Amino acid sequence: TITANFAINTYTLTVNAVNGTVTKSPDQATYNHGTSVQLTASSSTGYHFVDWIGAITGFTNPVTVSVDSNMTITANYAINTYTITATAGTNGTISPSGTINLNYGANQTFLISSSTNYHIDSVIIDGVMYGVSTSYTFSNITENHTIKVSFAPDIPVVNIKILLQGAYAND
């Protein structure tokens, strides 16, 4: 009598992720040969999913993998970046100026100065009048922003006394 026992091959599926997580469905310690597993990448706050590397590659999320060997797959994430567009009218400066690229959660201070015989007229943040200031700091950046400054000429104060014929003589 000859008896032969057969068992299906089982494999491990190791998934790595930094700055995010990956959900396996079904989530098991080992998988039978040929089992389809759906992998769903979810990024941490301030990050976004980029791609898969290892036993599978590509940008599709979620992705389904057929487990046919021991597999290691890594989900890659990148930090979100945002822009601040800084502009200044004539007769003054803002520093830094132009388009500034910043990572999620960063801070950025802008210094504002007027030319000689001019003063800061307005500082507009994201389209809203902020007031007059020689600096402004965006803190914990989580979206794109704009800062726009304008300048106006200094007007000297002159005391003028006008006497009008037949006007009030008390002055």
BELCOR-V849786 format. One record per residue. N is the residue number from 1. RES is the residue in one small letter. BURIAL is 1 if it has 16 or more other C-alpha atoms within 10 Angstrom, else 0. D_FIRST is the distance of its C-alpha to the first C-alpha in whole Angstrom. Layout:
N_RES_BURIAL_D_FIRST + N_RES_BURIAL_D_FIRST
This chain:
1_t_0_0 + 2_i_0_4 + 3_t_0_7 + 4_a_0_10 + 5_n_0_13 + 6_f_0_16 + 7_a_0_20 + 8_i_0_23 + 9_n_0_25 + 10_t_1_28 + 11_y_1_32 + 12_t_1_35 + 13_l_1_38 + 14_t_0_42 + 15_v_1_45 + 16_n_0_48 + 17_a_1_52 + 18_v_0_55 + 19_n_1_58 + 20_g_1_56 + 21_t_1_52 + 22_v_1_49 + 23_t_0_47 + 24_k_1_44 + 25_s_0_42 + 26_p_0_40 + 27_d_0_41 + 28_q_0_37 + 29_a_0_36 + 30_t_0_33 + 31_y_1_32 + 32_n_1_29 + 33_h_1_29 + 34_g_0_32 + 35_t_1_34 + 36_s_0_37 + 37_v_1_40 + 38_q_1_44 + 39_l_1_46 + 40_t_1_49 + 41_a_1_52 + 42_s_1_55 + 43_s_1_58 + 44_s_0_60 + 45_t_0_64 + 46_g_1_66 + 47_y_1_63 + 48_h_1_61 + 49_f_1_57 + 50_v_1_58 + 51_d_1_54 + 52_w_1_50 + 53_i_0_49 + 54_g_0_46 + 55_a_0_43 + 56_i_1_45 + 57_t_0_49 + 58_g_0_51 + 59_f_0_54 + 60_t_0_52 + 61_n_1_52 + 62_p_0_50 + 63_v_0_47 + 64_t_1_43 + 65_v_0_41 + 66_s_0_37 + 67_v_1_35 + 68_d_1_33 + 69_s_1_33 + 70_n_0_35 + 71_m_1_39 + 72_t_0_42 + 73_i_1_45 + 74_t_1_49 + 75_a_1_51 + 76_n_1_55 + 77_y_1_58 + 78_a_1_62 + 79_i_1_65 + 80_n_1_67 + 81_t_1_70 + 82_y_1_73 + 83_t_1_77 + 84_i_1_80 + 85_t_1_83 + 86_a_1_86 + 87_t_1_90 + 88_a_1_93 + 89_g_0_96 + 90_t_0_99 + 91_n_1_101 + 92_g_1_98 + 93_t_1_95 + 94_i_1_92 + 95_s_0_89 + 96_p_1_87 + 97_s_1_87 + 98_g_0_85 + 99_t_0_81 + 100_i_0_80 + 101_n_0_76 + 102_l_1_74 + 103_n_1_71 + 104_y_1_70 + 105_g_1_72 + 106_a_0_75 + 107_n_0_78 + 108_q_0_81 + 109_t_0_85 + 110_f_0_87 + 111_l_0_91 + 112_i_1_94 + 113_s_1_97 + 114_s_1_100 + 115_s_0_103 + 116_t_0_106 + 117_n_0_108 + 118_y_1_105 + 119_h_1_103 + 120_i_1_100 + 121_d_0_100 + 122_s_1_97 + 123_v_1_93 + 124_i_1_91 + 125_i_1_87 + 126_d_0_85 + 127_g_0_88 + 128_v_0_89 + 129_m_0_93 + 130_y_0_92 + 131_g_0_95 + 132_v_1_97 + 133_s_0_95 + 134_t_0_95 + 135_s_0_91 + 136_y_1_88 + 137_t_0_85 + 138_f_1_82 + 139_s_0_79 + 140_n_0_75 + 141_i_1_75 + 142_t_1_73 + 143_e_0_74 + 144_n_0_77 + 145_h_1_80 + 146_t_1_84 + 147_i_1_87 + 148_k_1_90 + 149_v_1_94 + 150_s_1_97 + 151_f_1_100 + 152_a_1_104 + 153_p_0_107 + 154_d_0_109 + 155_i_0_112 + 156_p_0_115 + 157_v_0_117 + 158_v_0_121 + 159_n_0_123 + 160_i_0_126 + 161_k_0_129 + 162_i_0_130 + 163_l_0_133 + 164_l_0_134 + 165_q_0_138 + 166_g_0_139 + 167_a_0_135 + 168_y_0_135 + 169_a_0_137 + 170_n_0_135 + 171_d_0_133
